[in-house]
Amino acid sequence: MTESATLTVTGMKCGGCENNVKTNLQAVEGVQSVTPSFKSNEVVVEFDGDTVNLDTIKSVITQAGFTVE
């Protein structure tokens, strides 16, 4: 089942930060699309809720060095 979540993520300062978040999340099985924006401090993620859950997605972002609020 495809789900979508808009997460508030702080610590992204540039396009490189966006790419870091995007690359890390795209490596997770079940993540279908990632749209990060450092300007709005948001990451929009579409994912298969049967394969991956929101806690795992948040953990990947945190491990990449950013804070999920």
CORDA-V395096 format. One record per residue. N is the residue number from 1. RES is the residue in three letters. SS is DSSP state (2 for helix, 1 for strand, 0 for the rest). OMEGA is omega in radians with two decimals (* if undefined). BURIAL is + if it has 24 or more other C-alpha atoms within 12 Angstrom, else -. Layout:
n-><N & N>
res-><RES & RES>
ss-><SS & SS>
omega-><OMEGA & OMEGA>
burial-><BURIAL & BURIAL>
This chain:
n-><1 & 2 & 3 & 4 & 5 & 6 & 7 & 8 & 9 & 10 & 11 & 12 & 13 & 14 & 15 & 16 & 17 & 18 & 19 & 20 & 21 & 22 & 23 & 24 & 25 & 26 & 27 & 28 & 29 & 30 & 31 & 32 & 33 & 34 & 35 & 36 & 37 & 38 & 39 & 40 & 41 & 42 & 43 & 44 & 45 & 46 & 47 & 48 & 49 & 50 & 51 & 52 & 53 & 54 & 55 & 56 & 57 & 58 & 59 & 60 & 61 & 62 & 63 & 64 & 65 & 66 & 67 & 68 & 69>
res-><MET & THR & GLU & SER & ALA & THR & LEU & THR & VAL & THR & GLY & MET & LYS & CYS & GLY & GLY & CYS & GLU & ASN & ASN & VAL & LYS & THR & ASN & LEU & GLN & ALA & VAL & GLU & GLY & VAL & GLN & SER & VAL & THR & PRO & SER & PHE & LYS & SER & ASN & GLU & VAL & VAL & VAL & GLU & PHE & ASP & GLY & ASP & THR & VAL & ASN & LEU & ASP & THR & ILE & LYS & SER & VAL & ILE & THR & GLN & ALA & GLY & PHE & THR & VAL & GLU>
ss-><0 & 1 & 1 & 1 & 1 & 1 & 1 & 1 & 1 & 1 & 0 & 0 & 0 & 0 & 2 & 2 & 2 & 2 & 2 & 2 & 2 & 2 & 2 & 2 & 2 & 2 & 0 & 0 & 0 & 0 & 1 & 1 & 1 & 1 & 1 & 1 & 1 & 0 & 0 & 0 & 0 & 1 & 1 & 1 & 1 & 1 & 1 & 1 & 0 & 0 & 0 & 0 & 0 & 2 & 2 & 2 & 2 & 2 & 2 & 2 & 2 & 2 & 2 & 0 & 0 & 0 & 1 & 1 & 0>
omega-><-3.13 & 3.10 & 3.11 & 3.12 & 3.02 & -3.08 & 3.02 & -3.08 & 3.12 & 3.13 & 3.08 & -3.07 & -3.03 & 3.11 & 3.09 & 3.09 & 3.09 & 3.14 & 3.10 & 3.13 & -3.09 & -3.12 & -3.14 & -3.13 & -3.14 & 3.11 & -3.11 & 3.11 & 3.13 & 3.09 & -3.04 & 3.08 & -3.12 & 3.09 & 3.12 & 3.07 & 3.12 & -3.13 & -3.14 & -3.10 & -3.14 & 2.98 & 3.08 & -3.09 & 2.96 & -3.04 & 3.08 & -3.09 & 3.09 & -3.08 & -3.08 & 3.13 & -3.07 & 3.12 & 3.11 & 3.13 & 3.12 & 3.14 & 3.12 & 3.12 & 3.13 & 3.12 & 3.10 & 3.05 & -3.10 & -3.10 & 3.07 & -3.12 & *>
burial-><- & - & - & - & + & + & + & + & + & + & + & + & - & - & - & - & + & + & - & + & + & + & - & + & + & + & - & + & - & + & + & + & + & + & + & + & + & + & - & - & + & + & + & + & + & + & + & - & - & - & - & + & + & + & - & - & + & + & - & + & + & + & - & + & - & + & - & + & ->
